[in-house]
Each structure stands twice: as structure tokens, then as C-alpha cells.
Amino acid sequence: MSQGKAILLVDDDRLVRTMAHDLLESYGFAVVEAGSGTVAVEKYRAEPERFGVVLLDLVMPHPDGVETLKQLRRIDPGVRVILWSAYARSKEAQALIEDGKVPFLRKPADLDKLVDTVASQLGERGGADE
């Protein structure tokens, strides 16, 4: 499906990263993993043009998803981010989600919704259809 930019997949849980990576690749997306917000920021800073969207876990050890998002926006104010989490803890994260400033997916994400949301953020037509 994807012929454009890669997804930067950020999650501190290796099993979740591996499953999401494999799933997204099976739909033709290019995926680059980061196991922490710090690593994600380093990878994004090194090659911002490589990434079309960041799939960012909200609840991680320092820096959490909200702080990671702030750092990514310092590098690129137009960075496209999809937050995902089993729950949103902080008021700041909840405000981002409720304001619709960034898409939010609840884990475990519905397969079609995950693929459609990623494709939409990448500017690709369709979704889970091949």
C-alpha cells in the first residue's frame, strides 16, 4: 500500500512494537521502531523527511508521549502524530485528544481503524483495502 514515507512506531513495550510493526508492514507500510521517546526524537531529528507519521505510545517512562510530542514539534511543528494508549493518564494528553488536535487510538486498536488512521495521516487513499 505505502510507497511514501515511513511510520515511526514508538512504544516502550517490545511485544506491542513487534506486533504493530509486523501488522503495518503486512499492509505495505514502511515502519521504523523506537523503544522510547528519546530514541524516537533522535531518529526523527536525524531524518525528519523520512517519516510521514509518528505512531506514539502515550504512556511510557520519561519522556512520556506528551513530552515526546512536544520535542518532535520543536523539530517540526507540522509533524503528524497518532497517539495510542490503553488509557490516557495526564490532563494534558486528555486535552490533546478531546480537542482533536491529534488522532487517538485506544489499545488494543481495531485492525481496520489502525490501518485507516495511519493511511489517512500519510495522505493515502483507502485504508485496509488492497
N, CA, C and O atoms as a Tinker XYZ file with bonds, in Angstrom:
   520  protein
     1  N      0.820000   -1.190000    0.000000    73     2
     2  CA     0.000000    0.000000    0.000000    64     1     3
     3  C      0.860000    1.248000    0.000000    63     2     4     5
     4  O      0.687000    2.120000   -0.852000    81     3
     5  N      1.778000    1.343000    0.939000    73     3     6
     6  CA     2.538000    2.577000    1.113000    64     5     7
     7  C      3.740000    2.612000    0.189000    63     6     8     9
     8  O      4.536000    1.674000    0.150000    81     7
     9  N      3.864000    3.682000   -0.542000    73     7    10
    10  CA     5.031000    3.872000   -1.370000    64     9    11
    11  C      5.763000    5.124000   -0.928000    63    10    12    13
    12  O      6.799000    5.476000   -1.492000    81    11
    13  N      5.230000    5.793000    0.076000    73    11    14
    14  CA     5.783000    7.059000    0.509000    64    13    15
    15  C      6.635000    6.924000    1.742000    63    14    16    17
    16  O      7.519000    6.072000    1.832000    81    15
    17  N      6.350000    7.772000    2.673000    73    15    18
    18  CA     7.169000    7.897000    3.858000    64    17    19
    19  C      6.874000    6.811000    4.892000    63    18    20    21
    20  O      5.828000    6.162000    4.877000    81    19
    21  N      7.836000    6.649000    5.780000    73    19    22
    22  CA     7.749000    5.607000    6.803000    64    21    23
    23  C      6.948000    6.073000    8.013000    63    22    24    25
    24  O      6.733000    7.265000    8.233000    81    23
    25  N      6.521000    5.094000    8.775000    73    23    26
    26  CA     5.880000    5.303000   10.072000    64    25    27
    27  C      6.966000    5.154000   11.129000    63    26    28    29
    28  O      7.710000    4.173000   11.121000    81    27
    29  N      7.063000    6.115000   12.033000    73    27    30
    30  CA     7.936000    5.971000   13.194000    64    29    31
    31  C      7.069000    5.434000   14.320000    63    30    32    33
    32  O      6.225000    6.153000   14.855000    81    31
    33  N      7.273000    4.190000   14.676000    73    31    34
    34  CA     6.468000    3.484000   15.665000    64    33    35
    35  C      7.177000    3.546000   17.020000    63    34    36    37
    36  O      8.257000    2.979000   17.189000    81    35
    37  N      6.563000    4.235000   17.978000    73    35    38
    38  CA     7.190000    4.471000   19.278000    64    37    39
    39  C      6.370000    3.801000   20.377000    63    38    40    41
    40  O      5.225000    4.175000   20.630000    81    39
    41  N      6.976000    2.803000   21.026000    73    39    42
    42  CA     6.312000    2.127000   22.141000    64    41    43
    43  C      7.390000    1.487000   22.992000    63    42    44    45
    44  O      8.328000    0.892000   22.464000    81    43
    45  N      7.266000    1.603000   24.296000    73    43    46
    46  CA     8.271000    1.021000   25.182000    64    45    47
    47  C      8.088000   -0.482000   25.361000    63    46    48    49
    48  O      8.986000   -1.148000   25.877000    81    47
    49  N      6.961000   -1.025000   24.952000    73    47    50
    50  CA     6.698000   -2.456000   25.070000    64    49    51
    51  C      7.140000   -3.149000   23.775000    63    50    52    53
    52  O      6.539000   -2.956000   22.719000    81    51
    53  N      8.190000   -3.951000   23.875000    73    51    54
    54  CA     8.758000   -4.585000   22.682000    64    53    55
    55  C      7.766000   -5.491000   21.973000    63    54    56    57
    56  O      7.736000   -5.518000   20.742000    81    55
    57  N      6.960000   -6.228000   22.710000    73    55    58
    58  CA     5.968000   -7.112000   22.102000    64    57    59
    59  C      4.941000   -6.311000   21.299000    63    58    60    61
    60  O      4.602000   -6.684000   20.176000    81    59
    61  N      4.453000   -5.227000   21.867000    73    59    62
    62  CA     3.492000   -4.363000   21.161000    64    61    63
    63  C      4.135000   -3.796000   19.899000    63    62    64    65
    64  O      3.517000   -3.783000   18.835000    81    63
    65  N      5.385000   -3.326000   20.021000    73    63    66
    66  CA     6.098000   -2.782000   18.855000    64    65    67
    67  C      6.227000   -3.821000   17.758000    63    66    68    69
    68  O      5.971000   -3.538000   16.588000    81    67
    69  N      6.625000   -5.025000   18.142000    73    67    70
    70  CA     6.829000   -6.085000   17.152000    64    69    71
    71  C      5.523000   -6.438000   16.450000    63    70    72    73
    72  O      5.484000   -6.567000   15.227000    81    71
    73  N      4.458000   -6.595000   17.228000    73    71    74
    74  CA     3.162000   -6.947000   16.622000    64    73    75
    75  C      2.661000   -5.832000   15.707000    63    74    76    77
    76  O      2.204000   -6.105000   14.598000    81    75
    77  N      2.742000   -4.586000   16.157000    73    75    78
    78  CA     2.275000   -3.465000   15.335000    64    77    79
    79  C      3.145000   -3.316000   14.085000    63    78    80    81
    80  O      2.637000   -3.062000   12.993000    81    79
    81  N      4.439000   -3.474000   14.251000    73    79    82
    82  CA     5.367000   -3.396000   13.116000    64    81    83
    83  C      5.003000   -4.427000   12.058000    63    82    84    85
    84  O      4.847000   -4.097000   10.883000    81    83
    85  N      4.871000   -5.677000   12.484000    73    83    86
    86  CA     4.557000   -6.752000   11.545000    64    85    87
    87  C      3.207000   -6.524000   10.870000    63    86    88    89
    88  O      3.065000   -6.735000    9.666000    81    87
    89  N      2.233000   -6.098000   11.640000    73    87    90
    90  CA     0.905000   -5.839000   11.096000    64    89    91
    91  C      0.958000   -4.736000   10.039000    63    90    92    93
    92  O      0.445000   -4.902000    8.933000    81    91
    93  N      1.576000   -3.621000   10.385000    73    91    94
    94  CA     1.631000   -2.487000    9.453000    64    93    95
    95  C      2.439000   -2.840000    8.204000    63    94    96    97
    96  O      2.071000   -2.453000    7.095000    81    95
    97  N      3.526000   -3.566000    8.381000    73    95    98
    98  CA     4.301000   -3.991000    7.210000    64    97    99
    99  C      3.503000   -4.921000    6.315000    63    98   100   101
   100  O      3.658000   -4.893000    5.094000    81    99
   101  N      2.644000   -5.752000    6.912000    73    99   102
   102  CA     1.833000   -6.664000    6.108000    64   101   103
   103  C      0.860000   -5.907000    5.205000    63   102   104   105
   104  O      0.371000   -6.457000    4.218000    81   103
   105  N      0.579000   -4.651000    5.540000    73   103   106
   106  CA    -0.263000   -3.790000    4.705000    64   105   107
   107  C      0.567000   -2.898000    3.794000    63   106   108   109
   108  O      0.027000   -2.009000    3.135000    81   107
   109  N      1.873000   -3.129000    3.755000    73   107   110
   110  CA     2.724000   -2.420000    2.821000    64   109   111
   111  C      3.357000   -1.144000    3.355000    63   110   112   113
   112  O      4.015000   -0.421000    2.607000    81   111
   113  N      3.167000   -0.861000    4.630000    73   111   114
   114  CA     3.775000    0.343000    5.205000    64   113   115
   115  C      5.226000    0.073000    5.577000    63   114   116   117
   116  O      5.566000   -1.023000    6.024000    81   115
   117  N      6.076000    1.069000    5.391000    73   115   118
   118  CA     7.447000    1.015000    5.890000    64   117   119
   119  C      7.413000    1.475000    7.345000    63   118   120   121
   120  O      6.807000    2.499000    7.658000    81   119
   121  N      8.056000    0.726000    8.228000    73   119   122
   122  CA     7.988000    1.014000    9.660000    64   121   123
   123  C      9.386000    1.052000   10.249000    63   122   124   125
   124  O     10.214000    0.182000    9.981000    81   123
   125  N      9.636000    2.078000   11.060000    73   123   126
   126  CA    10.874000    2.195000   11.823000    64   125   127
   127  C     10.475000    2.229000   13.293000    63   126   128   129
   128  O      9.595000    2.998000   13.680000    81   127
   129  N     11.118000    1.397000   14.115000    73   127   130
   130  CA    10.758000    1.307000   15.527000    64   129   131
   131  C     11.650000    2.172000   16.406000    63   130   132   133
   132  O     12.817000    2.414000   16.101000    81   131
   133  N     11.060000    2.633000   17.513000    73   131   134
   134  CA    11.794000    3.301000   18.581000    64   133   135
   135  C     11.206000    2.814000   19.902000    63   134   136   137
   136  O      9.987000    2.810000   20.077000    81   135
   137  N     12.063000    2.406000   20.827000    73   135   138
   138  CA    11.609000    1.853000   22.090000    64   137   139
   139  C     11.426000    2.875000   23.193000    63   138   140   141
   140  O     11.063000    2.524000   24.316000    81   139
   141  N     11.676000    4.142000   22.880000    73   139   142
   142  CA    11.490000    5.203000   23.871000    64   141   143
   143  C     11.295000    6.531000   23.150000    63   142   144   145
   144  O     11.590000    6.668000   21.963000    81   143
   145  N     10.797000    7.493000   23.894000    73   143   146
   146  CA    10.642000    8.827000   23.332000    64   145   147
   147  C     11.976000    9.437000   22.945000    63   146   148   149
   148  O     12.075000   10.132000   21.934000    81   147
   149  N     12.999000    9.181000   23.741000    73   147   150
   150  CA    14.329000    9.715000   23.456000    64   149   151
   151  C     14.857000    9.190000   22.131000    63   150   152   153
   152  O     15.368000    9.955000   21.313000    81   151
   153  N     14.735000    7.888000   21.920000    73   151   154
   154  CA    15.191000    7.282000   20.667000    64   153   155
   155  C     14.362000    7.807000   19.495000    63   154   156   157
   156  O     14.903000    8.067000   18.421000    81   155
   157  N     13.064000    7.964000   19.694000    73   155   158
   158  CA    12.195000    8.479000   18.633000    64   157   159
   159  C     12.614000    9.879000   18.209000    63   158   160   161
   160  O     12.687000   10.178000   17.018000    81   159
   161  N     12.888000   10.728000   19.181000    73   159   162
   162  CA    13.299000   12.104000   18.875000    64   161   163
   163  C     14.631000   12.099000   18.125000    63   162   164   165
   164  O     14.811000   12.857000   17.172000    81   163
   165  N     15.561000   11.248000   18.553000    73   163   166
   166  CA    16.857000   11.155000   17.861000    64   165   167
   167  C     16.674000   10.717000   16.408000    63   166   168   169
   168  O     17.268000   11.296000   15.499000    81   167
   169  N     15.847000    9.690000   16.195000    73   167   170
   170  CA    15.626000    9.199000   14.834000    64   169   171
   171  C     14.924000   10.249000   13.979000    63   170   172   173
   172  O     15.271000   10.440000   12.813000    81   171
   173  N     13.946000   10.921000   14.555000    73   171   174
   174  CA    13.214000   11.933000   13.800000    64   173   175
   175  C     14.125000   13.119000   13.480000    63   174   176   177
   176  O     14.099000   13.640000   12.365000    81   175
   177  N     14.916000   13.537000   14.442000    73   175   178
   178  CA    15.827000   14.667000   14.232000    64   177   179
   179  C     16.828000   14.356000   13.117000    63   178   180   181
   180  O     17.160000   15.231000   12.317000    81   179
   181  N     17.305000   13.116000   13.066000    73   179   182
   182  CA    18.294000   12.719000   12.070000    64   181   183
   183  C     17.722000   12.705000   10.651000    63   182   184   185
   184  O     18.434000   13.017000    9.696000    81   183
   185  N     16.439000   12.346000   10.506000    73   183   186
   186  CA    15.838000   12.220000    9.172000    64   185   187
   187  C     14.362000   12.613000    9.177000    63   186   188   189
   188  O     13.514000   11.763000    8.906000    81   187
   189  N     14.029000   13.853000    9.472000    73   187   190
   190  CA    12.604000   14.203000    9.558000    64   189   191
   191  C     11.834000   13.955000    8.263000    63   190   192   193
   192  O     10.641000   13.653000    8.290000    81   191
   193  N     12.523000   14.084000    7.131000    73   191   194
   194  CA    11.847000   13.893000    5.846000    64   193   195
   195  C     11.494000   12.433000    5.589000    63   194   196   197
   196  O     10.690000   12.137000    4.705000    81   195
   197  N     12.077000   11.533000    6.339000    73   195   198
   198  CA    11.826000   10.098000    6.148000    64   197   199
   199  C     10.449000    9.679000    6.647000    63   198   200   201
   200  O      9.872000    8.710000    6.152000    81   199
   201  N      9.920000   10.415000    7.636000    73   199   202
   202  CA     8.722000    9.966000    8.327000    64   201   203
   203  C      7.480000   10.759000    7.942000    63   202   204   205
   204  O      7.472000   11.989000    7.960000    81   203
   205  N      6.430000   10.016000    7.593000    73   203   206
   206  CA     5.160000   10.642000    7.261000    64   205   207
   207  C      4.252000   10.769000    8.456000    63   206   208   209
   208  O      3.385000   11.642000    8.490000    81   207
   209  N      4.440000    9.904000    9.448000    73   207   210
   210  CA     3.608000    9.927000   10.647000    64   209   211
   211  C      4.353000    9.213000   11.779000    63   210   212   213
   212  O      5.147000    8.300000   11.552000    81   211
   213  N      4.071000    9.661000   13.001000    73   211   214
   214  CA     4.620000    9.027000   14.192000    64   213   215
   215  C      3.456000    8.393000   14.945000    63   214   216   217
   216  O      2.508000    9.079000   15.327000    81   215
   217  N      3.531000    7.085000   15.154000    73   215   218
   218  CA     2.550000    6.365000   15.962000    64   217   219
   219  C      3.156000    6.274000   17.354000    63   218   220   221
   220  O      4.090000    5.507000   17.588000    81   219
   221  N      2.611000    7.069000   18.280000    73   219   222
   222  CA     3.282000    7.363000   19.544000    64   221   223
   223  C      2.491000    6.870000   20.745000    63   222   224   225
   224  O      1.361000    7.298000   20.982000    81   223
   225  N      3.102000    5.962000   21.499000    73   223   226
   226  CA     2.501000    5.493000   22.744000    64   225   227
   227  C      2.438000    6.663000   23.710000    63   226   228   229
   228  O      3.404000    7.411000   23.862000    81   227
   229  N      1.319000    6.811000   24.348000    73   227   230
   230  CA     1.108000    7.928000   25.260000    64   229   231
   231  C      1.738000    7.686000   26.621000    63   230   232   233
   232  O      2.280000    8.609000   27.229000    81   231
   233  N      1.673000    6.459000   27.099000    73   231   234
   234  CA     2.139000    6.148000   28.450000    64   233   235
   235  C      3.444000    5.357000   28.365000    63   234   236   237
   236  O      3.446000    4.152000   28.116000    81   235
   237  N      4.553000    6.068000   28.580000    73   235   238
   238  CA     5.887000    5.472000   28.585000    64   237   239
   239  C      6.669000    6.100000   29.726000    63   238   240   241
   240  O      6.299000    7.156000   30.240000    81   239
   241  N      7.768000    5.434000   30.123000    73   239   242
   242  CA     8.656000    6.095000   31.083000    64   241   243
   243  C      9.199000    7.380000   30.470000    63   242   244   245
   244  O      9.121000    7.576000   29.257000    81   243
   245  N      9.731000    8.226000   31.279000    73   243   246
   246  CA    10.193000    9.548000   30.840000    64   245   247
   247  C     11.100000    9.450000   29.633000    63   246   248   249
   248  O     12.043000    8.659000   29.665000    81   247
   249  N     10.877000   10.201000   28.576000    73   247   250
   250  CA     9.737000   11.090000   28.413000    64   249   251
   251  C      8.492000   10.332000   27.971000    63   250   252   253
   252  O      8.571000    9.390000   27.184000    81   251
   253  N      7.356000   10.752000   28.482000    73   251   254
   254  CA     6.099000   10.133000   28.077000    64   253   255
   255  C      5.705000   10.632000   26.688000    63   254   256   257
   256  O      6.431000   11.407000   26.066000    81   255
   257  N      4.555000   10.181000   26.217000    73   255   258
   258  CA     4.127000   10.554000   24.871000    64   257   259
   259  C      3.897000   12.034000   24.689000    63   258   260   261
   260  O      4.221000   12.576000   23.633000    81   259
   261  N      3.347000   12.708000   25.688000    73   259   262
   262  CA     3.087000   14.147000   25.572000    64   261   263
   263  C      4.404000   14.909000   25.463000    63   262   264   265
   264  O      4.533000   15.796000   24.619000    81   263
   265  N      5.376000   14.580000   26.299000    73   263   266
   266  CA     6.681000   15.257000   26.243000    64   265   267
   267  C      7.396000   14.933000   24.937000    63   266   268   269
   268  O      8.029000   15.808000   24.346000    81   267
   269  N      7.304000   13.691000   24.482000    73   267   270
   270  CA     7.908000   13.311000   23.209000    64   269   271
   271  C      7.281000   14.109000   22.071000    63   270   272   273
   272  O      7.987000   14.585000   21.182000    81   271
   273  N      5.965000   14.255000   22.095000    73   271   274
   274  CA     5.279000   15.047000   21.080000    64   273   275
   275  C      5.785000   16.487000   21.085000    63   274   276   277
   276  O      6.018000   17.059000   20.020000    81   275
   277  N      5.956000   17.072000   22.247000    73   275   278
   278  CA     6.481000   18.446000   22.341000    64   277   279
   279  C      7.870000   18.542000   21.702000    63   278   280   281
   280  O      8.160000   19.488000   20.969000    81   279
   281  N      8.722000   17.555000   21.986000    73   279   282
   282  CA    10.068000   17.570000   21.420000    64   281   283
   283  C     10.037000   17.402000   19.901000    63   282   284   285
   284  O     10.796000   18.054000   19.185000    81   283
   285  N      9.164000   16.532000   19.417000    73   283   286
   286  CA     9.027000   16.349000   17.966000    64   285   287
   287  C      8.544000   17.634000   17.304000    63   286   288   289
   288  O      9.007000   17.986000   16.219000    81   287
   289  N      7.621000   18.331000   17.946000    73   287   290
   290  CA     7.096000   19.576000   17.384000    64   289   291
   291  C      8.138000   20.692000   17.390000    63   290   292   293
   292  O      8.061000   21.607000   16.570000    81   291
   293  N      9.114000   20.632000   18.304000    73   291   294
   294  CA    10.212000   21.609000   18.269000    64   293   295
   295  C     11.066000   21.394000   17.020000    63   294   296   297
   296  O     11.586000   22.348000   16.442000    81   295
   297  N     11.204000   20.146000   16.617000    73   295   298
   298  CA    11.960000   19.821000   15.405000    64   297   299
   299  C     11.142000   20.178000   14.167000    63   298   300   301
   300  O     11.657000   20.762000   13.213000    81   299
   301  N      9.859000   19.816000   14.198000    73   299   302
   302  CA     8.967000   20.007000   13.052000    64   301   303
   303  C      7.562000   20.314000   13.563000    63   302   304   305
   304  O      6.832000   19.401000   13.949000    81   303
   305  N      7.176000   21.592000   13.569000    73   303   306
   306  CA     5.850000   21.948000   14.080000    64   305   307
   307  C      4.698000   21.260000   13.347000    63   306   308   309
   308  O      3.597000   21.159000   13.887000    81   307
   309  N      4.938000   20.791000   12.136000    73   307   310
   310  CA     3.894000   20.135000   11.357000    64   309   311
   311  C      3.921000   18.621000   11.426000    63   310   312   313
   312  O      3.233000   17.958000   10.649000    81   311
   313  N      4.703000   18.058000   12.340000    73   311   314
   314  CA     4.800000   16.604000   12.435000    64   313   315
   315  C      3.418000   15.990000   12.635000    63   314   316   317
   316  O      2.611000   16.476000   13.428000    81   315
   317  N      3.167000   14.918000   11.902000    73   315   318
   318  CA     1.892000   14.199000   12.045000    64   317   319
   319  C      2.068000   13.096000   13.067000    63   318   320   321
   320  O      2.978000   12.274000   12.966000    81   319
   321  N      1.183000   13.089000   14.055000    73   319   322
   322  CA     1.279000   12.129000   15.147000    64   321   323
   323  C     -0.073000   11.491000   15.391000    63   322   324   325
   324  O     -1.108000   12.155000   15.347000    81   323
   325  N     -0.049000   10.195000   15.649000    73   323   326
   326  CA    -1.215000    9.459000   16.135000    64   325   327
   327  C     -0.834000    8.969000   17.530000    63   326   328   329
   328  O      0.122000    8.209000   17.688000    81   327
   329  N     -1.582000    9.404000   18.534000    73   327   330
   330  CA    -1.357000    8.909000   19.884000    64   329   331
   331  C     -2.115000    7.605000   20.059000    63   330   332   333
   332  O     -3.215000    7.441000   19.531000    81   331
   333  N     -1.518000    6.672000   20.807000    73   331   334
   334  CA    -2.252000    5.461000   21.128000    64   333   335
   335  C     -1.875000    4.995000   22.517000    63   334   336   337
   336  O     -0.731000    5.127000   22.953000    81   335
   337  N     -2.857000    4.450000   23.197000    73   335   338
   338  CA    -2.659000    4.023000   24.579000    64   337   339
   339  C     -3.850000    3.199000   25.037000    63   338   340   341
   340  O     -4.943000    3.292000   24.478000    81   339
   341  N     -3.624000    2.402000   26.049000    73   339   342
   342  CA    -4.738000    1.692000   26.679000    64   341   343
   343  C     -5.579000    2.684000   27.474000    63   342   344   345
   344  O     -6.768000    2.461000   27.700000    81   343
   345  N     -4.961000    3.764000   27.890000    73   343   346
   346  CA    -5.667000    4.818000   28.626000    64   345   347
   347  C     -4.827000    6.082000   28.582000    63   346   348   349
   348  O     -3.620000    6.035000   28.345000    81   347
   349  N     -5.476000    7.201000   28.813000    73   347   350
   350  CA    -4.787000    8.492000   28.846000    64   349   351
   351  C     -4.749000    8.972000   30.283000    63   350   352   353
   352  O     -5.794000    9.205000   30.891000    81   351
   353  N     -3.556000    9.120000   30.829000    73   351   354
   354  CA    -3.418000    9.472000   32.234000    64   353   355
   355  C     -3.441000   10.971000   32.497000    63   354   356   357
   356  O     -4.169000   11.436000   33.373000    81   355
   357  N     -2.669000   11.710000   31.762000    73   355   358
   358  CA    -2.490000   13.114000   32.107000    64   357   359
   359  C     -3.610000   13.993000   31.556000    63   358   360   361
   360  O     -4.228000   13.676000   30.539000    81   359
   361  N     -3.853000   15.083000   32.236000    73   359   362
   362  CA    -4.847000   16.052000   31.764000    64   361   363
   363  C     -4.413000   16.649000   30.434000    63   362   364   365
   364  O     -5.242000   16.912000   29.564000    81   363
   365  N     -3.118000   16.860000   30.280000    73   363   366
   366  CA    -2.590000   17.431000   29.044000    64   365   367
   367  C     -2.862000   16.501000   27.854000    63   366   368   369
   368  O     -3.269000   16.955000   26.785000    81   367
   369  N     -2.635000   15.202000   28.051000    73   367   370
   370  CA    -2.908000   14.233000   26.992000    64   369   371
   371  C     -4.395000   14.186000   26.689000    63   370   372   373
   372  O     -4.796000   14.156000   25.525000    81   371
   373  N     -5.208000   14.180000   27.725000    73   371   374
   374  CA    -6.652000   14.150000   27.539000    64   373   375
   375  C     -7.120000   15.369000   26.757000    63   374   376   377
   376  O     -8.007000   15.263000   25.910000    81   375
   377  N     -6.531000   16.519000   27.036000    73   375   378
   378  CA    -6.903000   17.748000   26.324000    64   377   379
   379  C     -6.551000   17.648000   24.840000    63   378   380   381
   380  O     -7.342000   18.059000   23.991000    81   379
   381  N     -5.384000   17.112000   24.520000    73   379   382
   382  CA    -4.993000   16.932000   23.115000    64   381   383
   383  C     -5.993000   16.047000   22.389000    63   382   384   385
   384  O     -6.390000   16.326000   21.257000    81   383
   385  N     -6.389000   14.975000   23.063000    73   383   386
   386  CA    -7.314000   14.018000   22.459000    64   385   387
   387  C     -8.697000   14.643000   22.285000    63   386   388   389
   388  O     -9.295000   14.556000   21.212000    81   387
   389  N     -9.198000   15.269000   23.340000    73   387   390
   390  CA   -10.542000   15.845000   23.286000    64   389   391
   391  C    -10.633000   17.005000   22.306000    63   390   392   393
   392  O    -11.672000   17.203000   21.677000    81   391
   393  N     -9.553000   17.774000   22.170000    73   391   394
   394  CA    -9.542000   18.898000   21.234000    64   393   395
   395  C     -9.431000   18.442000   19.790000    63   394   396   397
   396  O     -9.612000   19.233000   18.864000    81   395
   397  N     -9.133000   17.165000   19.602000    73   395   398
   398  CA    -8.992000   16.645000   18.246000    64   397   399
   399  C     -7.729000   17.119000   17.563000    63   398   400   401
   400  O     -7.620000   17.041000   16.339000    81   399
   401  N     -6.768000   17.612000   18.339000    73   399   402
   402  CA    -5.526000   18.115000   17.755000    64   401   403
   403  C     -4.667000   16.996000   17.195000    63   402   404   405
   404  O     -3.887000   17.208000   16.266000    81   403
   405  N     -4.811000   15.818000   17.755000    73   403   406
   406  CA    -4.106000   14.648000   17.240000    64   405   407
   407  C     -5.060000   13.454000   17.304000    63   406   408   409
   408  O     -5.844000   13.334000   18.246000    81   407
   409  N     -4.995000   12.577000   16.310000    73   407   410
   410  CA    -5.827000   11.381000   16.366000    64   409   411
   411  C     -5.404000   10.506000   17.551000    63   410   412   413
   412  O     -4.237000   10.495000   17.941000    81   411
   413  N     -6.362000    9.783000   18.109000    73   411   414
   414  CA    -6.083000    8.892000   19.230000    64   413   415
   415  C     -6.695000    7.530000   18.959000    63   414   416   417
   416  O     -7.853000    7.421000   18.556000    81   415
   417  N     -5.899000    6.494000   19.187000    73   415   418
   418  CA    -6.372000    5.118000   19.088000    64   417   419
   419  C     -6.193000    4.463000   20.441000    63   418   420   421
   420  O     -5.136000    4.569000   21.064000    81   419
   421  N     -7.234000    3.787000   20.887000    73   419   422
   422  CA    -7.160000    3.065000   22.155000    64   421   423
   423  C     -6.609000    1.667000   21.876000    63   422   424   425
   424  O     -7.049000    0.985000   20.950000    81   423
   425  N     -5.641000    1.254000   22.692000    73   423   426
   426  CA    -5.096000   -0.110000   22.591000    64   425   427
   427  C     -6.010000   -1.060000   23.346000    63   426   428   429
   428  O     -6.555000   -0.687000   24.385000    81   427
   429  N     -6.188000   -2.249000   22.861000    73   427   430
   430  CA    -5.704000   -2.712000   21.565000    64   429   431
   431  C     -6.541000   -2.089000   20.450000    63   430   432   433
   432  O     -7.770000   -2.065000   20.516000    81   431
   433  N     -5.866000   -1.597000   19.446000    73   431   434
   434  CA    -6.544000   -0.901000   18.358000    64   433   435
   435  C     -7.200000   -1.899000   17.413000    63   434   436   437
   436  O     -6.629000   -2.945000   17.104000    81   435
   437  N     -8.386000   -1.572000   16.964000    73   435   438
   438  CA    -9.060000   -2.329000   15.926000    64   437   439
   439  C     -8.181000   -2.276000   14.674000    63   438   440   441
   440  O     -7.727000   -1.201000   14.282000    81   439
   441  N     -7.945000   -3.410000   14.056000    73   439   442
   442  CA    -7.048000   -3.507000   12.910000    64   441   443
   443  C     -7.416000   -2.528000   11.800000    63   442   444   445
   444  O     -6.562000   -1.778000   11.328000    81   443
   445  N     -8.673000   -2.529000   11.383000    73   443   446
   446  CA    -9.083000   -1.645000   10.291000    64   445   447
   447  C     -8.916000   -0.177000   10.672000    63   446   448   449
   448  O     -8.495000    0.640000    9.853000    81   447
   449  N     -9.244000    0.148000   11.906000    73   447   450
   450  CA    -9.115000    1.541000   12.345000    64   449   451
   451  C     -7.650000    1.969000   12.380000    63   450   452   453
   452  O     -7.326000    3.088000   11.983000    81   451
   453  N     -6.765000    1.096000   12.849000    73   451   454
   454  CA    -5.338000    1.402000   12.866000    64   453   455
   455  C     -4.827000    1.665000   11.455000    63   454   456   457
   456  O     -4.182000    2.683000   11.202000    81   455
   457  N     -5.111000    0.759000   10.552000    73   455   458
   458  CA    -4.645000    0.892000    9.167000    64   457   459
   459  C     -5.251000    2.135000    8.514000    63   458   460   461
   460  O     -4.539000    2.889000    7.850000    81   459
   461  N     -6.548000    2.357000    8.693000    73   459   462
   462  CA    -7.202000    3.528000    8.104000    64   461   463
   463  C     -6.642000    4.832000    8.656000    63   462   464   465
   464  O     -6.439000    5.786000    7.905000    81   463
   465  N     -6.390000    4.882000    9.968000    73   463   466
   466  CA    -5.879000    6.105000   10.579000    64   465   467
   467  C     -4.466000    6.401000   10.091000    63   466   468   469
   468  O     -4.144000    7.546000    9.776000    81   467
   469  N     -3.627000    5.381000   10.028000    73   467   470
   470  CA    -2.271000    5.561000    9.522000    64   469   471
   471  C     -2.304000    6.010000    8.067000    63   470   472   473
   472  O     -1.621000    6.964000    7.695000    81   471
   473  N     -3.094000    5.327000    7.244000    73   471   474
   474  CA    -3.193000    5.685000    5.832000    64   473   475
   475  C     -3.696000    7.112000    5.659000    63   474   476   477
   476  O     -3.206000    7.847000    4.802000    81   475
   477  N     -4.662000    7.498000    6.464000    73   475   478
   478  CA    -5.206000    8.857000    6.397000    64   477   479
   479  C     -4.136000    9.891000    6.737000    63   478   480   481
   480  O     -4.012000   10.908000    6.053000    81   479
   481  N     -3.374000    9.635000    7.780000    73   479   482
   482  CA    -2.324000   10.575000    8.185000    64   481   483
   483  C     -1.202000   10.649000    7.159000    63   482   484   485
   484  O     -0.555000   11.685000    7.012000    81   483
   485  N     -0.973000    9.553000    6.456000    73   483   486
   486  CA     0.032000    9.539000    5.404000    64   485   487
   487  C     -0.490000   10.138000    4.099000    63   486   488   489
   488  O      0.249000   10.299000    3.127000    81   487
   489  N     -1.792000   10.466000    4.104000    73   487   490
   490  CA    -2.385000   11.049000    2.908000    64   489   491
   491  C     -2.693000   10.033000    1.836000    63   490   492   493
   492  O     -2.808000   10.376000    0.659000    81   491
   493  N     -2.827000    8.778000    2.240000    73   491   494
   494  CA    -3.115000    7.738000    1.272000    64   493   495
   495  C     -4.602000    7.469000    1.240000    63   494   496   497
   496  O     -5.285000    7.522000    2.263000    81   495
   497  N     -5.087000    7.180000    0.051000    73   495   498
   498  CA    -6.492000    6.878000   -0.142000    64   497   499
   499  C     -6.791000    5.473000    0.313000    63   498   500   501
   500  O     -5.919000    4.604000    0.303000    81   499
   501  N     -8.001000    5.258000    0.703000    73   499   502
   502  CA    -8.420000    3.916000    1.068000    64   501   503
   503  C     -8.151000    3.622000    2.523000    63   502   504   505
   504  O     -8.369000    4.470000    3.389000    81   503
   505  N     -7.691000    2.456000    2.787000    73   503   506
   506  CA    -7.450000    2.043000    4.157000    64   505   507
   507  C     -6.984000    0.623000    4.140000    63   506   508   509
   508  O     -5.884000    0.328000    3.673000    81   507
   509  N     -7.805000   -0.262000    4.644000    73   507   510
   510  CA    -7.406000   -1.663000    4.737000    64   509   511
   511  C     -7.624000   -2.403000    3.422000    63   510   512   513
   512  O     -7.207000   -3.555000    3.301000    81   511
   513  N     -8.266000   -1.779000    2.431000    73   511   514
   514  CA    -8.479000   -2.474000    1.174000    64   513   515
   515  C     -7.191000   -2.509000    0.362000    63   514   516   517
   516  O     -6.411000   -1.557000    0.374000    81   515
   517  N     -6.984000   -3.587000   -0.326000    73   515   518
   518  CA    -5.742000   -3.758000   -1.051000    64   517   519
   519  C     -5.934000   -3.486000   -2.520000    63   518   520
   520  O     -4.982000   -3.582000   -3.295000    81   519
